[in-house]
């Protein structure tokens, strides 16, 4: 594969897309990003061309993908909202896949989720399964990556648990907290994505970290790392949802959703395959304890104001 070939990354001014784009640029690749945040500060200082994700104009989307060898797709939404929904994200992603096919893109590296299932009552996991099926049936060469919880300085879940532990004397645990998850560092995901881009064989890979936690112990580990070992209170999930809901009202954000709680408790973020990531959450937290949870990671602010830096410490 020639380094002159073009690699396209969705959302390179955001989270996982930024790490993938960084890896590609470090390899000397020519990179473009398709983004809904053209006005956001460019963390790459003009090293890549940015074009809009023109879901409402599939012909333009296909033109923008002309000449692209590999498309790395990270586009998705975390929850349903009055301005965006999982169903819209499914339809938009199908438009993107169709545009890639029309443009002659050789390969798509697509970020999915562990344990997707079309019949899942959880829209996040059902939507991801529908997209995997659409990509498999598209005729495009593909790599489907199934990460669990991502962690890194820009993440939502781990950071906001730390944020709450820094500020409140008790922390509510959904149920008994014995459900398992395997956090993976976002740069480990990026490394696997870039490695898969140069291949041609179709593949589906669980992208999981080297540590398996039960949720309760992960919260304890986060508290220990930042010096805030709090009392953990087991609560019925319906009741434990409300502290997060109230926090979301005050922060003008969505702190946690009922579907996210159900996904955690049903172990959708746990698989039995060997780890593919190398970075341990425990080790990473020790190195980043001073910054972890200092600010809330506000999902809706990132969407409402696309002229602000994606990560608060870049401001």
Secondary structure, DSSP 8 states (H G I E B T S, - for coil): --TTSEEEEETTTSSHHHHHHHHHHHTT-EEEEEES-TTS--TTTTSSEEEE--TT-HHHHHHHTTTEEEEEE----SS-BTTB-HHHHHHHHHHHHHHHHHHT--EEEEE--TT--TT-SSHHHHHHHHHHHHHHTSSSEEEEEEE-SEESTT-SHHHHHHHHHHH-SEEEEETT---EE--EEHHHHHHHHHHHHT--S-EEEEE--S--EEHHHHHHHHHHHHT---EEEEE-HHHHHHHHHHHHHHHTS----HHHHHHHHTTTT--SS-------HHHHHHHHTTTTTSS---HHHHHH-TTS-SSGGG-
